[in-house]
Amino acid sequence: MLFFFRTLIAWRRFILGWGVTGALVMAAVSFILPRWYTATTSIFPPEPSMAMPSYTELVQQLSAPLLGPTATGVAPETVYIEMLKSRTLGERIIDEFELMRVYKTSRIEDALEDFHSHIGFSLLDNGLLIMTFEDRDPERAAQIANRMIEELDDITRGLKVTRAGRTRDFVGRQLEEREEMLATAETELKDFQQEFKTVDLDEQLRSALDLITELSSRAIALETELQIMAHYTSKSSAEYQRKQTEYGEVVGQLEKLKRGASSDEDIVRSYLPTMDEVPEVALQYMRLRRAVEVQTAVYTMLVNEHEKARIEEARDTPVVQVLDKAHTPNLRSRPKRKILVMVGGLLGLGWSSMLALFVTAWREESGRNQTILELLRPVAADFSRLRGRPRRQ
């Protein structure tokens, strides 16, 4: 340790000189290196899609809380990031701003790689997305950042319109089928009432009818919703699996009511075992009335969802909500001149210190070798004289 400090003090001017030289060299390099400017913009997370059927109207009609609360889905905060990194959006920006000429390449793959290397993302805890883009031209950096958000909005709106159109077509076909089924059910109930006039239902039987109607309506609604979701999401997605679990719970409630029953009368008896006899006319009326109520509830729901999808398809409003637009940056983001100067100074100090320690150690080692030679010199002289003395004959 003493050798270390003694050497640094002895070589202090040399070491400090190289430290200053390194700092000056890096300062000069910072003026030579190209300047990069970073533009920053921030957007809000995407809202849940209006094109996805919510079925709130039908749920409001179901008064009995048969199922526990279910999740309404998760907000896809990372969807925007993947879309901004997509090839489609990248090629649009590269073509519009002629970035292949800027990046000095003739291959779109190389241009995309350079383009993506200058994009940065930061997702805050509250879902706010911060996007940065760096370029040698500060105005172009801000223009590209803002244009990327505009392209993101265009792509998102196109996807929503496509999804809404598919939903509208599918719901429209379901609506036609349910309209025919509702008309048939209403006709059968009307014919039955004309034949048997008024049928009085026991209060317990009416309760059983309401519960079965409620569960059947919800099961059909969830089944239809799963069919619609299959058009725009994978069956392995968390959203689809959650809805399928909810559908299974409703079907489970129905199966629990049946308990192996093969007819409506058996279902009613399993639900209300105290009823010894259920009139056949009442059971027939119950079946017809249940069919009408189920088809009416599903038909009403489909009408509402069809109108929602039609409105969503025709809507042409911005989807991406921008908090802060990108402005032309005044200060460069790199190179960081202060950091370069500090690194240069430290490198100069470190290199010169190591050189000083090495030279000092070598000199001391050379001095020790010279001392040994001085001590051995008389011995060597005597040895030489002995070798030079003539031998006796």
C-alpha positions as CSV (number, residue, x, y, z in Angstrom):
1,M,0.0,0.0,0.0
2,L,2.9,2.4,0.8
3,F,4.5,1.6,-2.5
4,F,1.1,2.4,-4.2
5,F,0.7,5.8,-2.7
6,R,4.4,6.7,-3.0
7,T,4.3,5.9,-6.7
8,L,1.2,7.9,-7.3
9,I,2.6,10.9,-5.5
10,A,5.9,10.7,-7.4
11,W,4.1,10.4,-10.8
12,R,1.3,12.8,-10.0
13,R,2.0,15.3,-12.8
14,F,2.2,12.5,-15.3
15,I,-1.1,10.9,-14.1
16,L,-3.0,14.2,-13.9
17,G,-1.7,15.2,-17.3
18,W,-3.1,12.0,-18.9
19,G,-6.4,12.5,-17.0
20,V,-6.8,15.9,-18.5
21,T,-5.7,14.7,-21.9
22,G,-8.3,11.9,-21.8
23,A,-11.0,14.3,-20.8
24,L,-10.1,16.7,-23.6
25,V,-9.9,13.9,-26.2
26,M,-13.4,12.6,-25.3
27,A,-14.8,16.2,-25.3
28,A,-13.4,16.6,-28.8
29,V,-15.0,13.2,-29.8
30,S,-18.4,14.3,-28.4
31,F,-18.3,17.2,-31.0
32,I,-17.5,14.8,-33.8
33,L,-20.1,12.1,-33.0
34,P,-23.6,12.6,-34.6
35,R,-26.2,14.2,-32.4
36,W,-29.4,12.3,-31.6
37,Y,-32.7,13.9,-30.5
38,T,-35.5,12.1,-28.7
39,A,-39.2,13.0,-29.0
40,T,-41.6,11.8,-26.4
41,T,-45.4,11.2,-26.5
42,S,-47.8,9.6,-24.1
43,I,-51.2,7.9,-24.6
44,F,-53.9,6.4,-22.4
45,P,-54.4,2.7,-22.3
46,P,-57.0,1.2,-24.6
47,E,-60.6,1.1,-23.4
48,P,-62.7,-2.2,-23.5
49,S,-64.0,-2.7,-27.0
50,M,-67.6,-1.6,-27.6
51,A,-67.9,-4.2,-30.3
52,M,-67.9,-7.0,-27.8
53,P,-71.4,-7.9,-26.7
54,S,-72.0,-7.2,-23.0
55,Y,-75.5,-8.6,-22.6
56,T,-76.2,-6.2,-19.8
57,E,-79.8,-5.9,-20.9
58,L,-80.4,-9.6,-20.4
59,V,-78.5,-9.8,-17.2
60,Q,-80.6,-7.0,-15.8
61,Q,-83.7,-9.1,-16.6
62,L,-82.4,-11.9,-14.5
63,S,-83.2,-11.0,-10.9
64,A,-82.0,-14.0,-9.0
65,P,-78.3,-13.8,-8.1
66,L,-77.5,-17.4,-9.1
67,L,-73.9,-16.8,-9.9
68,G,-71.1,-14.9,-8.1
69,P,-69.5,-11.9,-9.6
70,T,-67.3,-12.5,-12.6
71,A,-64.5,-10.4,-14.0
72,T,-65.3,-8.1,-16.8
73,G,-62.0,-8.7,-18.6
74,V,-58.5,-7.2,-18.4
75,A,-57.3,-4.1,-20.0
76,P,-54.8,-5.0,-22.8
77,E,-52.2,-2.3,-21.9
78,T,-49.5,-4.1,-24.0
79,V,-51.6,-4.3,-27.1
80,Y,-50.6,-0.8,-28.3
81,I,-46.9,-1.6,-27.8
82,E,-47.1,-4.7,-30.1
83,M,-49.1,-2.7,-32.7
84,L,-46.5,0.1,-32.6
85,K,-43.8,-2.5,-33.2
86,S,-45.7,-4.3,-36.0
87,R,-44.3,-4.6,-39.5
88,T,-47.4,-3.0,-41.0
89,L,-47.0,0.3,-39.1
90,G,-43.2,0.3,-39.5
91,E,-43.4,0.0,-43.3
92,R,-45.9,2.8,-43.5
93,I,-43.6,5.1,-41.5
94,I,-40.5,4.1,-43.5
95,D,-42.2,4.8,-46.8
96,E,-43.7,8.1,-45.7
97,F,-40.5,9.5,-44.3
98,E,-38.1,7.8,-46.7
99,L,-36.1,6.2,-43.9
100,M,-34.4,3.7,-46.2
101,R,-32.5,6.6,-47.6
102,V,-31.9,8.0,-44.1
103,Y,-30.6,4.7,-42.8
104,K,-28.6,4.1,-46.0
105,T,-30.0,0.7,-46.8
106,S,-31.8,-0.9,-49.7
107,R,-33.4,-3.8,-47.7
108,I,-36.7,-3.2,-45.9
109,E,-35.7,-5.7,-43.2
110,D,-32.6,-3.7,-42.3
111,A,-34.6,-0.5,-42.3
112,L,-37.2,-2.0,-40.0
113,E,-34.4,-3.2,-37.7
114,D,-32.9,0.3,-37.5
115,F,-36.3,1.9,-37.1
116,H,-37.3,-0.4,-34.2
117,S,-33.9,0.2,-32.5
118,H,-34.8,3.9,-32.1
119,I,-38.2,3.3,-30.5
120,G,-38.6,3.1,-26.7
121,F,-41.6,2.2,-24.5
122,S,-42.3,2.7,-20.9
123,L,-45.5,1.4,-19.3
124,L,-46.5,3.2,-16.0
125,D,-48.4,1.6,-13.2
126,N,-51.5,3.5,-14.0
127,G,-51.5,2.1,-17.6
128,L,-50.2,5.2,-19.3
129,L,-47.9,4.4,-22.2
130,I,-44.8,6.5,-22.8
131,M,-43.3,6.2,-26.3
132,T,-40.0,7.8,-27.4
133,F,-38.4,8.0,-30.8
134,E,-34.9,9.2,-31.5
135,D,-33.5,10.7,-34.8
136,R,-30.7,12.9,-35.9
137,D,-33.2,15.5,-37.1
138,P,-35.2,16.9,-34.1
139,E,-38.2,17.9,-36.2
140,R,-38.3,14.5,-37.9
141,A,-38.2,12.8,-34.5
142,A,-41.3,14.6,-33.4
143,Q,-43.1,14.1,-36.7
144,I,-42.4,10.4,-36.7
145,A,-43.5,10.0,-33.1
146,N,-46.8,11.8,-33.7
147,R,-47.3,10.0,-37.0
148,M,-46.9,6.6,-35.3
149,I,-49.7,7.4,-32.9
150,E,-51.9,8.5,-35.9
151,E,-51.2,5.2,-37.7
152,L,-51.9,3.3,-34.5
153,D,-55.3,5.0,-34.3
154,D,-56.0,4.2,-38.0
155,I,-55.1,0.5,-37.5
156,T,-57.1,0.3,-34.3
157,R,-60.2,1.9,-35.9
158,G,-59.9,-0.5,-38.9
159,L,-59.8,-3.5,-36.6
160,K,-62.8,-2.2,-34.6
161,V,-64.8,-1.6,-37.7
162,T,-64.0,-5.1,-39.1
163,R,-64.8,-6.7,-35.7
164,A,-68.1,-4.8,-35.5
165,G,-69.0,-5.8,-39.0
166,R,-68.4,-9.5,-38.3
167,T,-70.4,-9.2,-35.1
168,R,-73.2,-7.4,-36.8
169,D,-73.4,-10.1,-39.5
170,F,-73.3,-13.0,-37.0
171,V,-75.9,-11.4,-34.7
172,G,-78.1,-10.6,-37.7
173,R,-78.2,-14.2,-38.7
174,Q,-78.9,-15.2,-35.1
175,L,-81.6,-12.6,-35.0
176,E,-83.4,-14.0,-38.0
177,E,-83.3,-17.5,-36.5
178,R,-84.5,-16.3,-33.1
179,E,-87.3,-14.3,-34.7
180,E,-88.7,-17.4,-36.4
181,M,-88.4,-19.4,-33.2
182,L,-90.1,-16.7,-31.2
183,A,-92.9,-16.5,-33.7
184,T,-93.4,-20.3,-33.5
185,A,-93.4,-20.2,-29.7
186,E,-95.9,-17.4,-29.6
187,T,-98.2,-19.1,-32.1
188,E,-98.1,-22.4,-30.1
189,L,-98.9,-20.5,-26.8
190,K,-101.7,-18.6,-28.5
191,D,-103.2,-21.8,-29.8
192,F,-103.0,-23.5,-26.5
193,Q,-104.6,-20.5,-24.7
194,Q,-107.4,-20.5,-27.2
195,E,-108.0,-24.2,-26.6
196,F,-107.8,-24.3,-22.9
197,K,-108.7,-20.7,-22.1
198,T,-107.0,-19.6,-18.8
199,V,-104.7,-21.9,-16.9
200,D,-104.1,-21.2,-13.2
201,L,-100.6,-22.0,-12.0
202,D,-99.7,-22.8,-8.4
203,E,-97.4,-20.3,-6.8
204,Q,-94.7,-22.9,-6.3
205,L,-95.1,-24.0,-9.9
206,R,-94.8,-20.4,-11.1
207,S,-91.6,-20.0,-9.0
208,A,-90.2,-23.2,-10.7
209,L,-91.1,-21.8,-14.1
210,D,-89.4,-18.5,-13.4
211,L,-86.2,-20.1,-12.2
212,I,-86.0,-22.5,-15.2
213,T,-86.8,-19.7,-17.6
214,E,-84.1,-17.5,-16.0
215,L,-81.4,-20.2,-16.2
216,S,-82.4,-21.2,-19.8
217,S,-82.3,-17.6,-21.0
218,R,-78.9,-17.0,-19.5
219,A,-77.5,-20.2,-20.8
220,I,-78.6,-19.4,-24.4
221,A,-77.3,-15.8,-24.1
222,L,-73.9,-17.0,-22.9
223,E,-73.7,-19.7,-25.6
224,T,-74.4,-17.0,-28.2
225,E,-71.8,-14.8,-26.7
226,L,-69.2,-17.5,-26.9
227,Q,-70.0,-18.0,-30.6
228,I,-69.5,-14.3,-31.2
229,M,-66.3,-14.2,-29.2
230,A,-64.9,-17.1,-31.3
231,H,-64.8,-14.7,-34.3
232,Y,-62.2,-12.4,-32.8
233,T,-60.5,-14.2,-30.0
234,S,-58.8,-17.5,-29.4
235,K,-60.6,-20.2,-27.5
236,S,-57.5,-20.5,-25.3
237,S,-57.6,-16.8,-24.3
238,A,-58.4,-15.9,-20.7
239,E,-61.4,-13.9,-21.8
240,Y,-63.0,-16.8,-23.6
241,Q,-62.1,-19.3,-20.9
242,R,-63.7,-17.0,-18.3
243,K,-66.9,-16.8,-20.3
244,Q,-66.9,-20.5,-20.9
245,T,-66.6,-21.1,-17.1
246,E,-69.6,-18.8,-16.5
247,Y,-71.6,-20.8,-19.1
248,G,-70.6,-24.0,-17.4
249,E,-71.8,-22.7,-14.1
250,V,-75.2,-21.8,-15.5
251,V,-75.5,-25.2,-17.2
252,G,-74.5,-26.8,-13.9
253,Q,-77.4,-25.0,-12.2
254,L,-79.8,-26.4,-14.8
255,E,-78.3,-29.9,-14.4
256,K,-78.6,-29.7,-10.7
257,L,-82.3,-28.9,-11.0
258,K,-82.8,-31.8,-13.4
259,R,-81.1,-34.4,-11.2
260,G,-81.5,-37.0,-13.9
261,A,-85.1,-35.9,-14.8
262,S,-86.2,-36.8,-18.3
263,S,-89.2,-34.5,-18.5
264,D,-90.5,-31.1,-17.3
265,E,-92.7,-32.8,-14.8
266,D,-89.7,-34.5,-13.3
267,I,-87.7,-31.3,-13.1
268,V,-90.6,-29.5,-11.3
269,R,-91.0,-32.5,-8.9
270,S,-87.2,-32.5,-8.2
271,Y,-87.3,-28.8,-7.5
272,L,-90.5,-29.0,-5.6
273,P,-90.7,-32.5,-4.1
274,T,-93.8,-31.5,-2.0
275,M,-96.0,-31.4,-5.1
276,D,-97.6,-34.7,-5.5
277,E,-99.4,-34.0,-8.7
278,V,-98.9,-31.5,-11.4
279,P,-101.7,-31.2,-13.9
280,E,-100.7,-32.1,-17.5
281,V,-102.3,-29.0,-18.8
282,A,-100.3,-26.8,-16.4
283,L,-97.1,-28.5,-17.4
284,Q,-97.9,-28.0,-21.1
285,Y,-98.7,-24.3,-20.4
286,M,-95.4,-24.0,-18.4
287,R,-93.4,-25.4,-21.3
288,L,-95.0,-23.0,-23.9
289,R,-94.8,-20.0,-21.6
290,R,-91.1,-20.8,-20.8
291,A,-90.3,-21.1,-24.5
292,V,-91.9,-17.7,-25.3
293,E,-90.1,-15.9,-22.4
294,V,-86.7,-17.4,-23.2
295,Q,-87.0,-16.6,-26.9
296,T,-88.3,-13.1,-26.1
297,A,-85.3,-12.4,-23.7
298,V,-82.8,-13.7,-26.2
299,Y,-84.4,-11.9,-29.1
300,T,-84.4,-8.6,-27.2
301,M,-80.8,-9.0,-26.3
302,L,-79.8,-9.7,-30.0
303,V,-81.7,-6.7,-31.2
304,N,-79.8,-4.5,-28.8
305,E,-76.4,-6.0,-29.7
306,H,-77.1,-5.8,-33.4
307,E,-77.8,-2.1,-33.0
308,K,-74.7,-1.6,-31.0
309,A,-72.6,-3.4,-33.6
310,R,-74.2,-1.3,-36.4
311,I,-73.4,1.9,-34.6
312,E,-69.9,0.8,-33.8
313,E,-69.3,-0.1,-37.4
314,A,-70.4,3.3,-38.6
315,R,-68.5,5.2,-35.9
316,D,-65.5,7.2,-37.2
317,T,-64.1,8.8,-34.1
318,P,-60.5,8.6,-32.8
319,V,-59.8,5.5,-30.6
320,V,-56.3,6.3,-29.3
321,Q,-56.4,9.0,-26.6
322,V,-53.3,11.1,-26.6
323,L,-52.2,12.8,-23.4
324,D,-49.1,14.6,-24.6
325,K,-48.1,15.0,-28.3
326,A,-44.5,14.9,-29.2
327,H,-42.8,18.3,-29.6
328,T,-39.5,19.1,-31.3
329,P,-36.7,18.5,-28.8
330,N,-34.3,21.3,-28.2
331,L,-31.6,19.4,-26.4
332,R,-29.8,16.3,-27.8
333,S,-30.3,13.0,-26.0
334,R,-26.9,11.6,-27.0
335,P,-24.0,11.7,-27.0
336,K,-23.9,12.8,-23.3
337,R,-20.9,15.1,-23.3
338,K,-20.5,15.3,-19.6
339,I,-20.5,11.5,-19.3
340,L,-18.0,11.1,-22.1
341,V,-15.6,13.7,-20.5
342,M,-15.8,11.9,-17.2
343,V,-15.2,8.5,-18.8
344,G,-12.2,9.9,-20.8
345,G,-10.7,11.5,-17.6
346,L,-11.1,8.3,-15.7
347,L,-9.6,6.2,-18.4
348,G,-6.7,8.6,-18.6
349,L,-6.1,8.5,-14.9
350,G,-6.5,4.7,-14.7
351,W,-4.1,4.0,-17.7
352,S,-1.4,6.4,-16.5
353,S,-1.6,5.1,-12.9
354,M,-1.1,1.6,-14.1
355,L,1.8,2.6,-16.3
356,A,3.4,4.5,-13.4
357,L,3.1,1.5,-11.1
358,F,4.6,-0.8,-13.7
359,V,7.5,1.4,-14.6
360,T,8.3,2.0,-10.9
361,A,8.2,-1.7,-10.1
362,W,10.4,-2.5,-13.1
363,R,12.9,0.1,-12.1
364,E,13.1,-1.1,-8.5
365,E,13.5,-4.7,-9.8
366,S,16.3,-3.5,-12.1
367,G,18.0,-1.7,-9.2
368,R,17.9,-4.8,-7.1
369,N,19.4,-6.9,-10.0
370,Q,22.2,-4.2,-10.4
371,T,23.1,-4.4,-6.6
372,I,23.4,-8.2,-6.8
373,L,25.7,-7.9,-9.8
374,E,27.9,-5.4,-7.9
375,L,28.1,-7.8,-5.0
376,L,29.0,-10.7,-7.2
377,R,31.6,-8.8,-9.3
378,P,34.6,-9.5,-7.0
379,V,33.7,-13.1,-6.9
380,A,33.5,-13.2,-10.7
381,A,36.9,-11.5,-10.9
382,D,38.6,-14.0,-8.7
383,F,37.0,-16.8,-10.7
384,S,38.4,-15.3,-13.9
385,R,41.9,-15.0,-12.4
386,L,41.8,-18.6,-11.3
387,R,40.8,-19.7,-14.8
388,G,43.6,-17.6,-16.3
389,R,46.5,-19.0,-14.0
390,P,48.7,-21.5,-16.0
391,R,48.7,-25.1,-14.9
392,R,51.8,-26.9,-13.5
393,Q,53.6,-29.3,-15.8
